[in-house]
Amino acid sequence: MRILAVVGVLAIIVGISAAVFFFGGFYSVAGTVEDPAIVRWALIQVRTADGACCSIPAMTRLQKGR
């Protein structure tokens, strides 16, 4: 039970840290700075997954129940 409490506290700390990082102005949303490698990788993964999902024609999606 104590391990679960530690995991919960760590999750809260990570969430607060992420909020401070993004909303505190430490992450630049301007297009003048190169994205970090992890952000570039994540954007490619999301774009690829979205393209794979949405490249199926609408009628085929309806027939498959999507």
N, C-alpha and C positions, 0 to 999 in steps of 0.2 A: 504494500500500500504506500509505503514511503517513496518507493521508486516512481510510482505514478504521480505523486505530489511533486517530486523533483522535475519530472518531465513536463508537468503542467506549468510550473514556475518558469522553466526554461522557455517554453512556448510563449508565455506572456512577455518575457524579457525580449525574445527575438521579435515579437510583434511590435512592441513599443519601440525597439531600436530601428526597425524598418520604417515605422511611421515617422520617427525623428529624421531619419536619413532622407526619405523622399519629400516630406512636407517641410522639412527644415531648410531646404534649399541646397543641400549638399550634392544632390543628383542633378546634373545639368540636362534640361530638356531641350536646350537649343541645338540646332543642327550644325553648330560650328565645331563641336568636339566629337572625335571618333568614339563610338560606343565601345564599352569593354567587351572582351571576347565572350563572356557568359551571356551578356545581353544580346549580342549579335546571334549567338547560337540559339537562344530562346526564341528570338523573332523568326529565325529560319524554320525552327520546328513548328511553331504555331502557324506560320504561313503555309507550310507543307501540309500539315494536318487539316487546315481549313480547305485547302485546294482539293485534297483527297475526298473530303466530306462533301463539298459542294460541287464537285465536278460531275456528279451523277445527275442526269437529266431529271427534271421534276416528276415526270410520269413514272420513271423507274423507281424513284424514291417512294411515290405513293403506292406502287405495286408491292414494294418490299416492306411497307409499313413504317417508313421512316418519317 
